[in-house]
Amino acid sequence: MTISCQQVTGEVWLISSQGRLDQSLNPQLEQSLTDLLDNGQNRLIVDLSQSNYINSGGLRCLVTAWRQAREQGGDLVLCGLNNRMEEIFSLIGFDRVFTIHSTYEHARRHYYP
């Protein structure tokens, strides 16, 4: 269970999670997103293709980072959600909040059309 961050190109950063986004991994995700945003990195792609679960704390973490990125003139987009996670995001209306792409390549085009 890990969170990794890498600069993709220019100002875009990729944050990838591996494992369940629950009380054990959420603090690491939150810290990674906070560090990037505090350093002015506000064009973020969060790849959830290696995560099969997200709890309310993980959702809160993503919404908080999304708000911060938008306040700084950037954005946080998601990619790679499995069917169950897509269903969860849809049920709570987060599919209308977040821009969600099926793959990383599609998400990258969000910033570089």
CORUR-V712882 format. One record per run of one state. SS is the DSSP state (A for helix, B for strand, O for the rest). FROM is the first residue (numbers start at 0). LEN is the number of residues. If there is no record, write none. Layout:
BEGIN
ss & from & len
SS & FROM & LEN
SS & FROM & LEN
END
This chain:
BEGIN
ss & from & len
O & 0 & 1
B & 1 & 8
O & 9 & 2
B & 11 & 7
O & 18 & 2
B & 20 & 1
O & 21 & 4
A & 25 & 13
O & 38 & 4
B & 42 & 8
O & 50 & 3
B & 53 & 1
O & 54 & 1
A & 55 & 16
O & 71 & 3
B & 74 & 5
O & 79 & 3
A & 82 & 9
O & 91 & 7
B & 98 & 3
O & 101 & 2
A & 103 & 8
O & 111 & 2
END
